[in-house]
Amino acid sequence: MSLGLPVVLEGVRFAYGETRMSFDLAIAAAEIVAIMGPSGSGKSTLLNLVAGFETPAVGRILIGDRDVSTDPPSQRPVSMIFQENNLFAHLDLFANVALGRSPTLRLSSDDRSAVGEALARVGLAGKEARRPRELSGGERQRAALARALVRRRPVLLMDEPFASLGPGLRADMAALVAELHRETGMTILVVTHSPGDALALAPRMVFVEAGRIAADGLAADLLGDAGPETVRAYVGERRRSR
């Protein structure tokens, strides 16, 4: 059974300082979508609106058939993975992942089994007693993904989760996310600056520029030679800046 729920931003308007943002977007249940665009264009704000860390001035945010526009993050069926992982340095790996199951770390036997299974699923079995400082960047990202898995929320938001990883680890993590998506059917939105990540992860891509959705379609089409000028200019600039 698919876990995912549809996500809809309907006439959403939001202001951050002098920056005005406007989003209309519909994501189908169990869809995985890459979100790209220049720094400061509104990609992270879009995720924060879905997660509940920001509240729209106008418009509605629907997850499934429920209007969550004013709900706090804890009441939304959403998990979020940040670039910095949000692991607690004083807790071992098992406890960091178990927080996704119980914020108080009062765990039932089923909870402990779920945490163990999630750690094994992301390739971290046997490292449960390690602190975050003893893990590589890739392992910390895998731990954050395991925590999202034990939460079992229908929607997973990922904000540049691979930005600090080298090319090899990026490819491994993208493959793992794609595999877990096939298995769980979560609805996944991934913010990335990398065209390679977008192509590896998601058939569909949304391009955000100046606080609005400037392009929406198949990633292969938007990133191809015949893609929109705004996307081609961005990709060309990214390549020149390397």
C-alpha beads as a LAMMPS data file, in Angstrom:
LAMMPS data file: protein, C-alpha beads

242 atoms
241 bonds

1 atom types
1 bond types

-500.0 500.0 xlo xhi
-500.0 500.0 ylo yhi
-500.0 500.0 zlo zhi

Masses

1 110.0

Atoms # bond

1 1 1 0.000 0.000 0.000
2 1 1 1.299 3.454 -0.887
3 1 1 2.054 5.637 2.107
4 1 1 2.074 8.973 0.283
5 1 1 -0.534 11.732 0.213
6 1 1 -1.045 14.501 -2.363
7 1 1 0.328 17.952 -1.548
8 1 1 -1.321 21.087 -2.958
9 1 1 -0.323 24.739 -2.600
10 1 1 -3.326 26.736 -3.730
11 1 1 -2.896 30.484 -4.251
12 1 1 -0.212 30.607 -1.562
13 1 1 1.336 34.032 -0.983
14 1 1 4.198 34.705 1.417
15 1 1 6.529 37.630 2.109
16 1 1 10.045 37.357 3.506
17 1 1 11.284 40.885 4.114
18 1 1 11.020 42.654 0.772
19 1 1 10.783 39.372 -1.109
20 1 1 7.299 38.395 -2.286
21 1 1 6.602 34.761 -3.093
22 1 1 3.668 33.145 -4.868
23 1 1 3.176 29.400 -5.230
24 1 1 0.572 27.248 -6.960
25 1 1 1.626 23.620 -7.093
26 1 1 0.034 20.164 -7.062
27 1 1 2.022 17.034 -6.194
28 1 1 0.330 13.664 -6.612
29 1 1 0.336 11.035 -3.890
30 1 1 3.554 8.956 -3.950
31 1 1 5.192 11.300 -6.459
32 1 1 8.864 12.277 -6.097
33 1 1 9.698 15.781 -7.322
34 1 1 13.005 17.652 -7.532
35 1 1 12.952 21.385 -6.791
36 1 1 15.725 23.479 -8.316
37 1 1 16.524 27.169 -8.686
38 1 1 19.033 29.881 -7.788
39 1 1 19.997 30.599 -4.178
40 1 1 17.383 32.799 -2.538
41 1 1 14.731 31.975 -5.116
42 1 1 12.312 30.476 -2.579
43 1 1 13.008 26.732 -2.742
44 1 1 13.527 26.273 0.996
45 1 1 10.620 28.602 1.759
46 1 1 8.358 26.394 -0.345
47 1 1 9.373 23.359 1.759
48 1 1 9.015 25.343 4.988
49 1 1 5.468 26.310 4.015
50 1 1 4.560 22.649 3.470
51 1 1 6.276 21.623 6.711
52 1 1 4.639 24.391 8.752
53 1 1 7.752 26.373 9.670
54 1 1 6.258 29.260 7.686
55 1 1 2.583 30.271 7.392
56 1 1 1.100 31.712 4.189
57 1 1 -0.411 35.184 4.287
58 1 1 -2.957 34.087 1.695
59 1 1 -3.946 30.738 0.191
60 1 1 -4.218 27.145 1.344
61 1 1 -1.876 24.205 1.811
62 1 1 -3.560 20.819 1.530
63 1 1 -2.028 17.467 2.440
64 1 1 -4.417 14.747 1.442
65 1 1 -7.906 16.177 1.944
66 1 1 -6.871 18.252 4.962
67 1 1 -6.146 21.986 5.041
68 1 1 -2.966 22.250 7.129
69 1 1 -2.275 25.942 6.394
70 1 1 -2.286 26.997 10.049
71 1 1 -1.297 23.682 11.669
72 1 1 2.031 23.592 13.542
73 1 1 4.750 21.289 12.150
74 1 1 4.105 18.616 14.785
75 1 1 0.534 18.187 13.578
76 1 1 1.376 17.759 9.893
77 1 1 1.956 14.333 8.295
78 1 1 5.420 15.447 7.222
79 1 1 9.059 14.588 7.932
80 1 1 11.893 16.903 6.929
81 1 1 15.596 16.235 6.364
82 1 1 17.910 19.233 6.394
83 1 1 21.384 19.613 4.924
84 1 1 22.876 19.662 8.448
85 1 1 21.037 16.460 9.485
86 1 1 19.893 17.797 12.906
87 1 1 21.542 14.956 14.824
88 1 1 22.165 15.493 18.541
89 1 1 25.866 15.268 19.382
90 1 1 25.318 13.872 22.899
91 1 1 23.128 10.980 21.726
92 1 1 24.279 7.808 20.043
93 1 1 23.055 6.779 16.615
94 1 1 20.292 4.517 17.907
95 1 1 18.847 7.269 20.121
96 1 1 19.076 9.875 17.351
97 1 1 17.018 7.668 15.056
98 1 1 14.654 6.616 17.857
99 1 1 13.670 10.270 18.379
100 1 1 11.657 9.874 15.190
101 1 1 9.589 7.265 16.996
102 1 1 9.356 8.887 20.439
103 1 1 10.598 12.377 21.422
104 1 1 10.917 11.127 25.027
105 1 1 12.851 8.006 23.959
106 1 1 10.366 5.830 25.845
107 1 1 10.417 2.954 23.418
108 1 1 8.333 -0.180 23.174
109 1 1 9.775 -3.386 21.802
110 1 1 8.051 -2.590 18.496
111 1 1 9.712 0.832 18.483
112 1 1 13.136 -0.707 19.059
113 1 1 12.546 -3.212 16.281
114 1 1 11.489 -0.438 13.897
115 1 1 14.630 1.575 14.684
116 1 1 16.843 -1.467 14.172
117 1 1 15.175 -2.268 10.874
118 1 1 15.534 1.314 9.650
119 1 1 19.229 1.403 10.537
120 1 1 19.775 -1.874 8.723
121 1 1 17.818 -0.588 5.737
122 1 1 20.149 2.398 5.299
123 1 1 23.307 0.358 5.888
124 1 1 24.081 1.429 9.466
125 1 1 23.517 -1.840 11.365
126 1 1 26.271 -2.393 13.914
127 1 1 26.927 1.336 14.416
128 1 1 24.109 1.993 16.869
129 1 1 26.423 3.059 19.735
130 1 1 28.381 5.644 17.740
131 1 1 28.026 9.382 18.288
132 1 1 27.448 11.680 15.274
133 1 1 31.082 12.881 15.429
134 1 1 32.173 9.289 14.816
135 1 1 30.145 9.051 11.608
136 1 1 31.059 10.194 8.115
137 1 1 28.981 12.794 6.300
138 1 1 27.272 10.076 4.305
139 1 1 26.511 8.074 7.444
140 1 1 24.973 11.111 9.140
141 1 1 22.726 11.625 6.126
142 1 1 21.746 7.962 6.252
143 1 1 20.911 8.360 9.948
144 1 1 18.633 11.312 9.160
145 1 1 16.924 9.217 6.501
146 1 1 16.478 6.322 8.955
147 1 1 14.826 8.708 11.425
148 1 1 12.407 9.822 8.716
149 1 1 11.629 6.181 7.936
150 1 1 10.678 5.304 11.516
151 1 1 8.347 8.339 11.632
152 1 1 6.313 6.773 8.814
153 1 1 4.910 10.123 7.691
154 1 1 3.285 10.228 4.232
155 1 1 5.304 13.243 3.048
156 1 1 9.105 13.549 3.129
157 1 1 10.764 16.912 2.500
158 1 1 14.509 17.053 1.840
159 1 1 16.339 20.400 1.760
160 1 1 19.642 19.991 -0.112
161 1 1 20.387 16.750 1.769
162 1 1 23.428 15.835 -0.346
163 1 1 25.066 19.262 -0.639
164 1 1 28.011 18.429 1.626
165 1 1 28.721 15.033 0.066
166 1 1 31.223 14.115 -2.630
167 1 1 30.083 12.824 -6.041
168 1 1 30.256 9.147 -5.096
169 1 1 28.271 9.533 -1.880
170 1 1 25.763 11.800 -3.629
171 1 1 25.078 9.086 -6.173
172 1 1 24.764 6.438 -3.447
173 1 1 22.335 8.547 -1.421
174 1 1 20.252 9.450 -4.466
175 1 1 19.989 5.755 -5.337
176 1 1 19.001 4.903 -1.754
177 1 1 16.288 7.582 -1.653
178 1 1 14.915 6.414 -4.999
179 1 1 14.852 2.801 -3.770
180 1 1 13.123 3.701 -0.503
181 1 1 10.605 5.759 -2.445
182 1 1 9.731 2.750 -4.578
183 1 1 9.303 0.627 -1.451
184 1 1 7.314 3.032 0.739
185 1 1 5.397 5.148 -1.776
186 1 1 6.077 8.301 0.250
187 1 1 5.439 11.640 -1.438
188 1 1 8.917 13.213 -1.633
189 1 1 10.013 16.768 -2.447
190 1 1 13.781 17.247 -2.764
191 1 1 15.477 20.638 -3.032
192 1 1 18.780 20.396 -4.885
193 1 1 21.226 22.584 -6.786
194 1 1 22.507 19.608 -8.764
195 1 1 21.018 18.713 -12.179
196 1 1 22.558 15.267 -11.744
197 1 1 20.683 14.715 -8.484
198 1 1 17.442 15.911 -10.060
199 1 1 17.796 13.507 -12.991
200 1 1 18.790 10.592 -10.736
201 1 1 15.983 11.109 -8.237
202 1 1 12.865 12.390 -9.889
203 1 1 11.035 12.150 -13.204
204 1 1 9.461 15.557 -12.475
205 1 1 11.229 18.819 -11.703
206 1 1 9.948 22.191 -10.503
207 1 1 12.144 25.232 -11.168
208 1 1 11.731 28.144 -8.751
209 1 1 12.923 31.641 -9.605
210 1 1 12.260 34.980 -7.889
211 1 1 9.680 33.494 -5.537
212 1 1 7.528 31.753 -8.123
213 1 1 7.420 28.528 -10.095
214 1 1 8.992 29.416 -13.429
215 1 1 8.938 25.898 -14.945
216 1 1 7.353 22.551 -14.133
217 1 1 7.730 19.361 -16.140
218 1 1 9.844 16.305 -16.833
219 1 1 13.347 16.784 -15.443
220 1 1 14.919 15.387 -18.593
221 1 1 13.030 17.914 -20.720
222 1 1 13.638 20.939 -18.523
223 1 1 17.348 20.156 -18.177
224 1 1 17.829 19.281 -21.848
225 1 1 19.152 21.496 -24.611
226 1 1 15.601 22.458 -25.586
227 1 1 14.590 23.322 -22.016
228 1 1 13.380 26.773 -20.920
229 1 1 15.903 29.598 -21.196
230 1 1 15.707 30.323 -17.482
231 1 1 16.710 26.735 -16.645
232 1 1 19.451 26.569 -19.287
233 1 1 20.926 29.853 -18.014
234 1 1 20.946 28.542 -14.443
235 1 1 22.554 25.226 -15.377
236 1 1 25.159 27.014 -17.496
237 1 1 25.989 29.363 -14.636
238 1 1 26.332 26.431 -12.229
239 1 1 28.770 24.701 -14.587
240 1 1 30.872 27.842 -15.061
241 1 1 31.090 28.415 -11.294
242 1 1 32.629 25.009 -10.590

Bonds

1 1 1 2
2 1 2 3
3 1 3 4
4 1 4 5
5 1 5 6
6 1 6 7
7 1 7 8
8 1 8 9
9 1 9 10
10 1 10 11
11 1 11 12
12 1 12 13
13 1 13 14
14 1 14 15
15 1 15 16
16 1 16 17
17 1 17 18
18 1 18 19
19 1 19 20
20 1 20 21
21 1 21 22
22 1 22 23
23 1 23 24
24 1 24 25
25 1 25 26
26 1 26 27
27 1 27 28
28 1 28 29
29 1 29 30
30 1 30 31
31 1 31 32
32 1 32 33
33 1 33 34
34 1 34 35
35 1 35 36
36 1 36 37
37 1 37 38
38 1 38 39
39 1 39 40
40 1 40 41
41 1 41 42
42 1 42 43
43 1 43 44
44 1 44 45
45 1 45 46
46 1 46 47
47 1 47 48
48 1 48 49
49 1 49 50
50 1 50 51
51 1 51 52
52 1 52 53
53 1 53 54
54 1 54 55
55 1 55 56
56 1 56 57
57 1 57 58
58 1 58 59
59 1 59 60
60 1 60 61
61 1 61 62
62 1 62 63
63 1 63 64
64 1 64 65
65 1 65 66
66 1 66 67
67 1 67 68
68 1 68 69
69 1 69 70
70 1 70 71
71 1 71 72
72 1 72 73
73 1 73 74
74 1 74 75
75 1 75 76
76 1 76 77
77 1 77 78
78 1 78 79
79 1 79 80
80 1 80 81
81 1 81 82
82 1 82 83
83 1 83 84
84 1 84 85
85 1 85 86
86 1 86 87
87 1 87 88
88 1 88 89
89 1 89 90
90 1 90 91
91 1 91 92
92 1 92 93
93 1 93 94
94 1 94 95
95 1 95 96
96 1 96 97
97 1 97 98
98 1 98 99
99 1 99 100
100 1 100 101
101 1 101 102
102 1 102 103
103 1 103 104
104 1 104 105
105 1 105 106
106 1 106 107
107 1 107 108
108 1 108 109
109 1 109 110
110 1 110 111
111 1 111 112
112 1 112 113
113 1 113 114
114 1 114 115
115 1 115 116
116 1 116 117
117 1 117 118
118 1 118 119
119 1 119 120
120 1 120 121
121 1 121 122
122 1 122 123
123 1 123 124
124 1 124 125
125 1 125 126
126 1 126 127
127 1 127 128
128 1 128 129
129 1 129 130
130 1 130 131
131 1 131 132
132 1 132 133
133 1 133 134
134 1 134 135
135 1 135 136
136 1 136 137
137 1 137 138
138 1 138 139
139 1 139 140
140 1 140 141
141 1 141 142
142 1 142 143
143 1 143 144
144 1 144 145
145 1 145 146
146 1 146 147
147 1 147 148
148 1 148 149
149 1 149 150
150 1 150 151
151 1 151 152
152 1 152 153
153 1 153 154
154 1 154 155
155 1 155 156
156 1 156 157
157 1 157 158
158 1 158 159
159 1 159 160
160 1 160 161
161 1 161 162
162 1 162 163
163 1 163 164
164 1 164 165
165 1 165 166
166 1 166 167
167 1 167 168
168 1 168 169
169 1 169 170
170 1 170 171
171 1 171 172
172 1 172 173
173 1 173 174
174 1 174 175
175 1 175 176
176 1 176 177
177 1 177 178
178 1 178 179
179 1 179 180
180 1 180 181
181 1 181 182
182 1 182 183
183 1 183 184
184 1 184 185
185 1 185 186
186 1 186 187
187 1 187 188
188 1 188 189
189 1 189 190
190 1 190 191
191 1 191 192
192 1 192 193
193 1 193 194
194 1 194 195
195 1 195 196
196 1 196 197
197 1 197 198
198 1 198 199
199 1 199 200
200 1 200 201
201 1 201 202
202 1 202 203
203 1 203 204
204 1 204 205
205 1 205 206
206 1 206 207
207 1 207 208
208 1 208 209
209 1 209 210
210 1 210 211
211 1 211 212
212 1 212 213
213 1 213 214
214 1 214 215
215 1 215 216
216 1 216 217
217 1 217 218
218 1 218 219
219 1 219 220
220 1 220 221
221 1 221 222
222 1 222 223
223 1 223 224
224 1 224 225
225 1 225 226
226 1 226 227
227 1 227 228
228 1 228 229
229 1 229 230
230 1 230 231
231 1 231 232
232 1 232 233
233 1 233 234
234 1 234 235
235 1 235 236
236 1 236 237
237 1 237 238
238 1 238 239
239 1 239 240
240 1 240 241
241 1 241 242
